[in-house]
Each structure stands twice: as C-alpha cells, then as structure tokens.
Amino acid sequence: MDRRGASRTTRQTLERLSPCVCRTLRMVTRAVTQLYDDVLRPSGLRVTQFSILETLARLGEANLRQLEDTLAIDQTTLTRSLNLLQRDGVIERIPHPDGRIKSLRPTAKGRRALEVARPLWAQAQTQVLGELGTKAWADARRRLAHLLDVAVDRRERRRGQPRERRRRGPG
C-alpha cells in the first residue's frame, strides 16, 4: 500500500473511532483479538486462553489472585475462562497448603497445546508489528502501561486496597 493509501485508511479509521477512550480501546481490542484468534485457531486455543495458559506455564503454578493481578482481569471473567480450560483438560487444580486457595497449573495436554500455539502466536505478533511498526508499538506500549497503572490505582483506591507494584506478564 502506498503512503496515500495508508493515510486515507488512517483518516477513515480515525473517523470511526470514538472520542471515548474506553470505547475506542474496546473496539481496537476486539479487532486485534479476532486477528489473533484466527491465527491461533489450529491450536484449539483462543488468544484469551493462550494468555492464561502461557502465564500459568511461565509461573509454573498460580492461584486465582496471582492470575487476576498478573493479567489485570476480573475474577468472573477469569473463573469462566479457567473453567473452560479445566473442562478441556489443559489445566488442573492442584493441592495448596491453604485449602481455601485454588492453585492451577498446565497439564501435559496444556503444554502440548502451547507448543502448537506459540509459533502461531508469533506469526500473529509478527503480522501486527509488521503493520504497526516496532517503534510505534514500543511507544504505544509505554502509553498503555501508564493508562493501566492509572486505571488500576483508581480501582484499588475505590476498593480501599493499598497499591502495590505488580509485574505484568505478556499478554
């Protein structure tokens, strides 16, 4: 595509975007999620499931709170996704010294699914970065990290929880 085509597309796309930050982020997220889901389809995983499974594999095992914090995801959405992953046999619950805590880890089937999914994810990532550019993504990522910190700080202040620095996983 030539430069004029790219700027014309940008103008057309900008006109579709809302001035509302939340609505725009959700629109972009849905479109990018669909792109990753399409590429990941042969693995049998959706990108949301891939992110959770990849995080569990990286951590070895994790409880719900650790996953909520690492993925910045609400408990209801996370629990629904975890139930599907457990139903499909790619994660399992494991005993925890505190019986009230639900620890999870990938199963052998889950590790095999990741082996299939990782190169597909890399293909989707390369496709998106090829269009966006790695420098533009690095800039967007810094700005999104700030936005995430602001949103998490506000949410935690409303809940009366002290803010602690969290290490965010890929995702």
N, C-alpha and C positions, 0 to 999 in steps of 0.2 A: 504494500500500500504506500502511495507517495505521501509527502508531508501534507498536501492539501486534503487528501482523504482522511488522514489521521486527525487533523484539526477540525474537519467537518464532523467527523464522528464524535469528537470530544464536545463540540458545541451542541450537537443533537442530544448527546447523553447528559450533558450538564443541564439542559432544559428539562429533562425527565426527572432529575434529582430534586428532592425536597429541600427546602431550607432547614428542615428539622433534622438535626444531627442523628437522632435515633432512627428515624425512618430511612434516612439515606444509608446509614451503616447496615441496617437490616436488609435493605434491598441489595446492596453490594454483597453482603454475606450470603444471602440466598443464592445469588447468581454464581458466586465462586464455589459455594458448597455443591451446587449442581454440577459444575465442571469437574471438581474432584471426585464426586460420586460416580459420574460417568466413566472416568478413567479407572477408578478403583473397582468397578462392577465385577470384573473377572475374579477378584479376590473374595467376593461374597461379603465384603465389608463396605459400609458407608463411611464417609470421612469422619463423622462424629464417633463412630465405633472404633475406627482406626486410631483416632486421637486418644481415646480412653485406653485401648489395648496397648498402644505404644507407650503411654505414660506408665501403665502397670508394669510393662516389660522393663522399662528403664529403672523403675523404683524397686523391682523385684516383687514387692507386695505393697499394698496400701489399704488404708481404711477409707470410709466414706469422706470423713473430714479432710484427709490429706488430698483426696481426689478433687473435692469441691474447691479447696484452696488452690491447688496446682492448676486446675483447668478453669477456674473462675466460673463455675457452673452451679446452678441452684440444685438443691437436694432432690427435688421432684424429678427434674429432667435427668439428672444423673442416675437416680434409682431406676427410672424407666429403662434407660439405656443399659444399665448393668444387668437388670433382669433379662433383657433380650440376649445379651452376651452370655449370661449364665445358661439360659434356655438352650442356646446354640452350642453350648459346651466349649466355649473359647476362654472362659474364666471360671474360677471356682472360689468358693468361700473356704477359708482355712481357719483353724482354731486360733484364738488370740488369748493371751493370759487373762485379759479382762473380757469375760464372756459377753459383755454388753456391746463390745466393738466388733464390727463386721470387717474382717480383713479379706482381701481378694488378691488373686494372682492369676496370671495366664496359665492355661492348661497346655499340654503338648499340642493339641489341636489349635489353640490360640497362637502359639509360637509359629506353627506351620502357616497359619493364615497371615501372620505378619511377614513371614519370609516371602510370600506371594505378593502381599500388598506394598511392601516397602519400595520395590522398583517402580511399581505403578504410581505410588505417591510421588516419587522422584520425577517421574515423567510429567505429572500434572504440575508439580512445582516448577520444573524447567519451562514448561509451556507458559505459565503465568508470569514468571520472571522474565522470560524472553519478550513478552509483550509489554510488561511494565518497566523493566529495566532494574538491575540490581541496586543502583544508586537511588532510584526513586523509591524502591521498596524499603531500603535502609532508612530513608527519611520518613516514609510513611510509618514504618515500624516504631521509630522513636516517638513520633507524634501519638500513635495509638497507645504506646506504653504509658505516656503521660495521661492520656484520656482514661485508660484503665485504672491508673493509680487514683485519679480524681474520683471516678465512679465508685471504686472500692472504698476509699476513705469516707465518702459521703454515706454509703450504705452502712458501713460499720459504725459510724457516729450515730446514725439513726437507731441502730440496734444496741448502742451503748457498749460496743466491744472496743477494746484498745487496738490500735493499728499496729500490726507487726509487718515487717518486710517479708514478703513471700517470694520464693523463687518460682517463677512461672516457667512451665515446661513448654516445649514446642507444640504447636498445635492446631 
